[in-house]
Amino acid sequence: MIVPVLPVFAASARARAALRRALPRGRARLVYCRTGAALARTLATCLADGVIVDPRGSAGRDALAACRLNYPNLPRFVYTAFRPDDGLLLRECVALGAVPIVEGVEDAVLAELILPRTASAAREASLVQAPRLLRLTEPIQERAWREVLRRAGLPIRASEVARTLKVSREHLSRQFGAGGAPNIKRVIDLARTATAADLLSNPGYSVRGVARILRFSSASHLSGAARRVAGVSAAGLPGLGPRGVLAAFLRGRTRSRLAVSRS
């Protein structure tokens, strides 16, 4: 399973250590970026869940401004030892769309402040109605959906999900599609396409770049998945977003590829 990265820009060694202690390894992978170029490279090549910046230097505020411009839907956090006379700095950070966290004061609740506000948490929230709408009502169906959504940053096989749930692939496939639900392969396509739509809503991401981040074999492969799931090319995904992808999927694209081609 791919763990989204949380780039950390211009933070002190003390701040980085506090972040490492607070954030569970299975939920976030911290990547320290020393320069703006390194931060841009990380965001262009990795599935990011947000960005954490020390805003004290001008480079930090420049990085925040660049993120707001190129990745407006990517959560931004500022983490530093704010002082009582930092009112103007705090105001500037908030104006740049960042969540302020006070180093040394809020360290004990870092995970609670960051993880519920990450990009993956926002995607999960946008698709919160998916199990009901897809008729995934049984416990094994709901557990499989959550596992698929967690793994959407990588190509997923039904056998891998089954192994995690400690059942056979045949049993999972049979149980997942029960009660009128789509088969699990179609739902895997849905989760990955919804993730691509979320990323592409940021102008800093290209179709080619998102295909690379999500490990599609090519931009054409991503566009093919988008057409099967949502009836649009990859270039049309930003206009839909995750909820729109789900809505398009529910309009007659929940069956096999053969059924879609005949519609």
C-alpha positions as semicolon CSV with decimal commas, in nm:
position;residue;x (nm);y (nm);z (nm)
1;M;0,000;0,000;0,000
2;I;0,130;0,344;-0,088
3;V;0,156;0,586;0,203
4;P;0,102;0,948;0,094
5;V;0,391;1,182;0,165
6;L;0,385;1,494;0,378
7;P;0,664;1,721;0,252
8;V;0,820;1,927;0,531
9;F;0,984;2,249;0,412
10;A;1,242;2,460;0,598
11;A;1,159;2,308;0,938
12;S;1,414;2,289;1,218
13;A;1,560;1,958;1,333
14;R;1,354;1,989;1,651
15;A;1,032;2,039;1,454
16;R;1,109;1,746;1,226
17;A;1,172;1,522;1,527
18;A;0,840;1,625;1,683
19;L;0,657;1,548;1,359
20;R;0,824;1,207;1,332
21;R;0,719;1,121;1,687
22;A;0,361;1,236;1,639
23;L;0,261;1,101;1,297
24;P;0,210;0,723;1,258
25;R;0,432;0,573;0,988
26;G;0,144;0,391;0,827
27;R;-0,055;0,712;0,781
28;A;0,205;0,956;0,655
29;R;0,561;0,952;0,522
30;L;0,752;1,269;0,605
31;V;0,987;1,398;0,335
32;Y;1,216;1,684;0,432
33;C;1,270;1,936;0,151
34;R;1,560;2,182;0,192
35;T;1,483;2,398;-0,111
36;G;1,183;2,519;-0,305
37;A;1,302;2,311;-0,601
38;A;1,309;1,997;-0,387
39;L;0,957;2,069;-0,264
40;A;0,831;2,123;-0,619
41;R;0,998;1,800;-0,731
42;T;0,842;1,603;-0,444
43;L;0,493;1,737;-0,517
44;A;0,533;1,660;-0,888
45;T;0,638;1,298;-0,837
46;C;0,470;1,174;-0,516
47;L;0,115;1,133;-0,392
48;A;0,110;1,413;-0,134
49;D;-0,133;1,447;0,155
50;G;-0,043;1,808;0,233
51;V;0,261;2,025;0,294
52;I;0,409;2,143;0,623
53;V;0,610;2,467;0,617
54;D;0,806;2,677;0,864
55;P;0,697;3,026;0,753
56;R;0,959;3,231;0,938
57;G;1,183;3,284;0,638
58;S;1,071;3,439;0,312
59;A;1,140;3,105;0,140
60;G;0,872;2,940;0,354
61;R;0,612;3,200;0,268
62;D;0,712;3,182;-0,100
63;A;0,661;2,805;-0,084
64;L;0,316;2,851;0,067
65;A;0,222;3,100;-0,204
66;A;0,345;2,863;-0,477
67;C;0,145;2,576;-0,327
68;R;-0,169;2,788;-0,310
69;L;-0,124;2,882;-0,676
70;N;-0,034;2,540;-0,817
71;Y;-0,198;2,303;-0,568
72;P;-0,491;2,494;-0,418
73;N;-0,666;2,175;-0,299
74;L;-0,357;2,043;-0,123
75;P;-0,380;2,113;0,252
76;R;-0,117;2,350;0,386
77;F;0,010;2,363;0,745
78;V;0,252;2,606;0,908
79;Y;0,440;2,468;1,205
80;T;0,683;2,682;1,401
81;A;0,737;2,835;1,746
82;F;0,509;3,134;1,702
83;R;0,569;3,421;1,946
84;P;0,316;3,663;2,093
85;D;0,430;3,936;1,852
86;D;0,382;3,716;1,541
87;G;0,033;3,844;1,468
88;L;0,121;3,972;1,121
89;L;0,298;3,647;1,033
90;L;-0,002;3,443;1,148
91;R;-0,236;3,664;0,947
92;E;-0,024;3,618;0,635
93;C;-0,018;3,239;0,681
94;V;-0,395;3,221;0,721
95;A;-0,436;3,442;0,413
96;L;-0,229;3,184;0,224
97;G;-0,475;2,913;0,328
98;A;-0,253;2,748;0,587
99;V;-0,354;2,590;0,918
100;P;-0,124;2,730;1,191
101;I;0,020;2,489;1,449
102;V;0,231;2,617;1,736
103;E;0,553;2,421;1,787
104;G;0,612;2,329;2,149
105;V;0,254;2,404;2,251
106;E;0,048;2,175;2,028
107;D;0,303;1,896;1,977
108;A;0,095;1,647;2,176
109;V;-0,197;1,686;1,934
110;L;-0,008;1,714;1,605
111;A;-0,166;1,399;1,463
112;E;-0,516;1,516;1,558
113;L;-0,455;1,854;1,395
114;I;-0,301;1,723;1,072
115;L;-0,440;1,381;0,978
116;P;-0,813;1,472;0,968
117;R;-0,727;1,762;0,734
118;T;-0,513;1,575;0,481
119;A;-0,597;1,531;0,114
120;S;-0,672;1,161;0,159
121;A;-0,910;1,239;0,446
122;A;-1,087;1,492;0,222
123;R;-1,117;1,233;-0,057
124;E;-1,266;0,981;0,184
125;A;-1,514;1,242;0,305
126;S;-1,615;1,330;-0,052
127;L;-1,691;0,963;-0,117
128;V;-1,857;0,891;0,217
129;Q;-2,187;0,807;0,044
130;A;-2,024;0,564;-0,199
131;P;-2,087;0,239;-0,002
132;R;-2,459;0,311;0,026
133;L;-2,492;0,422;-0,336
134;L;-2,293;0,123;-0,460
135;R;-2,500;-0,115;-0,242
136;L;-2,201;-0,217;-0,035
137;T;-2,395;-0,302;0,278
138;E;-2,233;-0,619;0,410
139;P;-1,931;-0,593;0,645
140;I;-1,694;-0,762;0,398
141;Q;-1,804;-0,522;0,123
142;E;-1,751;-0,217;0,344
143;R;-1,411;-0,340;0,463
144;A;-1,303;-0,410;0,106
145;W;-1,415;-0,061;-0,004
146;R;-1,208;0,103;0,270
147;E;-0,908;-0,107;0,172
148;V;-0,948;-0,018;-0,197
149;L;-0,972;0,352;-0,112
150;R;-0,656;0,334;0,102
151;R;-0,468;0,165;-0,181
152;A;-0,594;0,388;-0,463
153;G;-0,252;0,547;-0,511
154;L;-0,120;0,224;-0,665
155;P;-0,247;-0,038;-0,910
156;I;-0,457;-0,276;-0,699
157;R;-0,538;-0,643;-0,745
158;A;-0,845;-0,805;-0,595
159;S;-0,616;-1,081;-0,464
160;E;-0,420;-0,823;-0,258
161;V;-0,738;-0,690;-0,100
162;A;-0,853;-1,045;-0,029
163;R;-0,522;-1,128;0,135
164;T;-0,554;-0,825;0,363
165;L;-0,907;-0,931;0,458
166;K;-0,788;-1,293;0,508
167;V;-1,026;-1,447;0,258
168;S;-0,974;-1,605;-0,084
169;R;-0,995;-1,394;-0,398
170;E;-1,286;-1,604;-0,520
171;H;-1,477;-1,556;-0,195
172;L;-1,417;-1,180;-0,199
173;S;-1,522;-1,144;-0,563
174;R;-1,838;-1,344;-0,501
175;Q;-1,934;-1,161;-0,181
176;F;-1,839;-0,816;-0,304
177;G;-2,069;-0,831;-0,605
178;A;-2,365;-0,968;-0,410
179;G;-2,689;-0,773;-0,376
180;G;-2,650;-0,578;-0,698
181;A;-2,315;-0,418;-0,613
182;P;-2,054;-0,366;-0,888
183;N;-1,774;-0,617;-0,910
184;I;-1,458;-0,531;-0,720
185;K;-1,250;-0,464;-1,031
186;R;-1,494;-0,192;-1,137
187;V;-1,483;-0,038;-0,791
188;I;-1,103;-0,039;-0,800
189;D;-1,123;0,155;-1,128
190;L;-1,366;0,396;-0,960
191;A;-1,141;0,463;-0,660
192;R;-0,832;0,523;-0,873
193;T;-1,017;0,747;-1,118
194;A;-1,168;0,950;-0,833
195;T;-0,818;0,996;-0,690
196;A;-0,691;1,112;-1,030
197;A;-0,980;1,360;-1,055
198;D;-0,891;1,501;-0,716
199;L;-0,526;1,551;-0,812
200;L;-0,608;1,698;-1,153
201;S;-0,825;1,965;-0,992
202;N;-0,492;2,130;-0,903
203;P;-0,340;2,325;-1,196
204;G;0,009;2,213;-1,096
205;Y;-0,069;1,856;-1,200
206;S;-0,074;1,741;-1,563
207;V;-0,243;1,426;-1,690
208;R;0,098;1,277;-1,759
209;G;0,219;1,369;-1,410
210;V;-0,086;1,221;-1,237
211;A;-0,054;0,903;-1,442
212;R;0,304;0,876;-1,319
213;I;0,215;0,948;-0,955
214;L;-0,066;0,691;-0,951
215;R;0,144;0,435;-1,144
216;F;-0,070;0,414;-1,453
217;S;0,140;0,282;-1,739
218;S;0,079;0,598;-1,943
219;A;-0,142;0,904;-1,976
220;S;-0,345;0,708;-2,232
221;H;-0,398;0,431;-1,977
222;L;-0,535;0,688;-1,730
223;S;-0,763;0,837;-1,998
224;G;-0,892;0,490;-2,080
225;A;-0,980;0,430;-1,716
226;A;-1,153;0,770;-1,699
227;R;-1,367;0,688;-2,002
228;R;-1,467;0,349;-1,862
229;V;-1,557;0,490;-1,522
230;A;-1,685;0,841;-1,591
231;G;-1,735;0,869;-1,966
232;V;-1,477;1,146;-2,006
233;S;-1,109;1,166;-2,094
234;A;-0,857;1,235;-1,821
235;A;-0,865;1,601;-1,923
236;G;-1,232;1,608;-1,825
237;L;-1,179;1,471;-1,474
238;P;-1,105;1,807;-1,302
239;G;-1,454;1,927;-1,389
240;L;-1,603;1,628;-1,210
241;G;-1,395;1,583;-0,896
242;P;-1,435;1,265;-0,687
243;R;-1,809;1,315;-0,627
244;G;-1,872;1,377;-0,997
245;V;-1,676;1,066;-1,090
246;L;-1,892;0,863;-0,850
247;A;-2,212;1,016;-0,995
248;A;-2,101;0,939;-1,351
249;F;-2,009;0,585;-1,251
250;L;-2,354;0,531;-1,105
251;R;-2,516;0,639;-1,432
252;G;-2,482;0,302;-1,601
253;R;-2,107;0,236;-1,570
254;T;-2,112;-0,004;-1,279
255;R;-2,114;-0,317;-1,492
256;S;-1,848;-0,481;-1,704
257;R;-1,651;-0,311;-1,979
258;L;-1,849;-0,507;-2,237
259;A;-2,174;-0,368;-2,102
260;V;-2,033;-0,016;-2,115
261;S;-1,920;-0,055;-2,476
262;R;-2,273;-0,156;-2,579
263;S;-2,441;0,140;-2,408
